[in-house]
Amino acid sequence: MSERLDALGEREGWHVEGRAARVHYRGETDQYSVEYYEPSDCVLYWKVPPEDGGETAVPVGRATVPDPLRERVRLDLDAAGIDSTVEGREL
């Protein structure tokens, strides 16, 4: 694990798994899983269905993610020494 991933793993809610880190956010109506992948230096957003929904999480475009959540992710990346502009990188 790198120092940057270690630092991201110390941020509230983040968990490091191998060369990636993940955090879950629950909003008023929606839940998201956010993943940062160090090898490709990118961020993916997943919309997570309700636990009783019986559906599978699906990747979503950044335009559908609430701005406060995106800002929080950028702040966490920056605090961990990761260039926060990677959050906006299109895949």
Sequence and secondary structure as in RCSB ss.txt:
>XXXX:A:sequence
MSERLDALGEREGWHVEGRAARVHYRGETDQYSVEYYEPSDCVLYWKVPPEDGGETAVPVGRATVPDPLRERVRL
DLDAAGIDSTVEGREL
>XXXX:A:secstr
  HHHHHHHTSTT EEETTEEEEEEE SS EEEEEEETTTTEEEEEEE  GGG    EEE GGGS HHHHHHHHH
HHHHTT  GGGGG   
